[in-house]
Amino acid sequence: MRTKSLLSLIMLMLCALAGVQAQTIQRGNKFFDGQYLYVVELRQNGNYCLNGMDITGHQKIIVLRKTGAAAGEYEMVQASPNQKAPFGCLFGCKVQYIREDGMNFLAFYPEEHNIGQTMVLTPDNITDCTAQQRFAEDETDPMEMVSSWLMNQHYLKDIHPEVLQGMINKLNAKKKKSVIERTNQQVMAYAQAIGLFGKDLEGEETEPTEGAPLSDGTANEYTVTKESELLSALGSNRTINIADGTTLNLSKVLEVQDYFVVYNRLWCDDYYPERQNASEFIVSCSRFDGRQLDLIGLHDLTIRGGNNCTIVVEPRYANVLNFYNCRNIRIENLTIGHTQEGYCEGGVIYCENCEAVNISNCDLYGCGTYGLEAHNTHGIVMEKSIIRDCSYGIMELHSSQFCSFLECDFMRCREFSLVTIDAGCRNTRFVNCRFAQNVGPLFSLNSTINVESCEIHHPKGMDLGNVDSSFFNYVNDRTRWFRDDKPLPRREIGPSKQ
């Protein structure tokens, strides 16, 4: 009974999406090849990019181009100069989207008239697909499966040649065959012809790993051009370069659960225990009006923008980048904020229980409530960066030590306490920084800050906060004060715009 019920579940998976769409691949479709689950993305040139990941996080990419032939026919094209064609195919081979008798799958033709590999359309995630595949491989009779399970190369590579011949003989003896049996007949004949038994199919794949962001030729260094590539690349011990002119709207990958979990990431509610864990987690976390990206337990990570690069999110209650229990993090040469102006609860960069966070040549803008918020974080260095137009204030530091702001501009923020430093902070300093056109009490200090060679403008009649207390410490006599609302002249800080 257990075998029959699980087999029924497998067949339901194969047929679940029957009759829903026209005979064309659709953006967001998911296909499973026996090991990798692929999510379809439509590129600007009209090609279909299938981004794949297996249960261990290894990645692949397959690109298909629609041909002028019959409906549902495509050809496989090369994704990068060094890529080798998978499944024993050649680039330019035919790929057909077959929808017949409740079956929905891609058929790959390494030979003109013979199917060599299949990918089944599925509503499931990689965990469920892998479990179904393992059940088919380990707990069922191949002679039974030949008529009920759409074969793939991953399944057939462990079938002994004598068993494979028996499966072929069984189908050859049948006069009337279903679409599953007709397809399996071709796939098994191809497997027999190339001697598939025992082959390590993945050993034929190219480096860098297919589906990963483009390697820059340096270990653990990648260039990304879109949100899915950034999501795939995130992790410890790596540098992620964002290509010139790229805007990454993280909400495109954070808001769709099936798409997000394909990359072996967590999908969580607002409060979850993993946030306190030192292990690595990359999380889509629920907020009031959407979701935010939480990076947990990462170390030695650099995210660096090229010219004119921006990272945004859509929900106004979401922080753009959130770091928990991270260390040695560098954010460089990026404009970061929200897509919509207005009052909200979400800031731009949020750090909690982190060490050694460097923000260099960045522009953090509103509607972030605060450009920077840090809790129990040690060793923040913000240099040659801008915080502007935030709706609650410039920054909040709580129980954080050795935080330095070097050659930074803080302007046009509003309307509560603009710089809040609580009693748990130590060794906070501002060097050669400028403040201008901010609205609200400028400093709310409960621990000492060191101010060196700064230029501070604040409108007449607007509260300066407790700058006359012992918490406000002048390191030298070169800090200048102005009671005006004049804009600051530009200087060479912030992200490059070339």
Secondary structure, 3 states (H helix, E strand, C coil): CHHHHHHHHHHHHHHCCCCCCCCCCCCCCEEECCCCEEEEEECCCCCEEEEEECCCCCEEEEEEEECCCCCCEEEEECCCCCCCCCCCCCCCCEEEEEEECCEEEEEECCECCECCEEEEECCCCHHHHHHHHHHHHHCCCHHHHCCCCCCCHHHHCCCCHHHHHHHHHHHHCCCCCCHHHHHHHHHHHHHHHHCCCCCCHHHHCCCCCCCCCEECCCCCEEEECCHHHHHHHCCCCEEEEECCCCEEECHHHHCCHHHHHCCCCEEECCCCHHHHCCCCEEEEEEECCEEEEEEECCEEEEEEECCCCEEEECCCCCCCEEEECCEEEEEECCEEEECCCCCCCCCCEEEECCEEEEEECCEEECCCCEEEEEECCEEEEEECCEEECCCCEEEEEECCEEEEEECCEEECCECCCCEEECCCCEEEEEECCEEECCECCCEEECCCEEEECCEEECCCCCCCECCCCCCEEECCCCCEEECCCCCCCCCCCCCCCC
